[in-house]
């Protein structure tokens, strides 16, 4: 994975700007997002009593890291205009972008 694998599901320039270019902060925020996504995913099921809370939480976290498309999908799901499958698909796309970005950052650090 490398930058060529980034689909645009996450606006990393937004996140880097928000973190004032501090790569350590960006890495920490993305690591937290990945950890939280692992907790949210089982809740993204209409049979789960907390699915609405999970979608709301994902929406805020997504917008915080620059995954604006995911945030929009979550907003539509909260309004009953999008399925939870749509949320899962958008979350997967964001996580793939984050993995590609992290891989690229790791490779860059090895070259430095």
Residue, then its C-alpha position, 0 to 999 in steps of 0.5 A: x500500500x502506498x499513496x497510489x492506494x489512497x482513494x480519497x475517503x480521507x482528506x489527509x491534508x485536512x488532518x495534517x493541517x488540523x494537527x499543524x503538521x505534527x506527524x506524531x499527532x496525526x499518527x496518534x489520531x489515526x491509531x485511535x480512529x482504527x482502535x475505535x472502529x474495531x469497537x464500533x463495527x459490531x454495533x453497526x447492526x440493526x439488531x444491536x440496541x446501540x447502533x444509533x449511538x455508534x453511527x453518531x459516534x462514527x460520524x463525529x470521529x470521521x469528520x474529525x479525521x477528515x473522512x467526510x464522506x463517511x460522516x455524510x453516510x452516517x448522517x444519512x443513516x441517522x436520518x433513515x436515508x442510508x443503510x448500516x451496510x452503507x456505513x460499513x462500506x464507507x468505514x471500510x473505505x476510510x480504514x483502507x485509506x488510513x492503512x495506505x497512508x500509514x504504510x506510506x508514512x512508515x516507508x518515508x521514515x525508513x528512507x529518511 
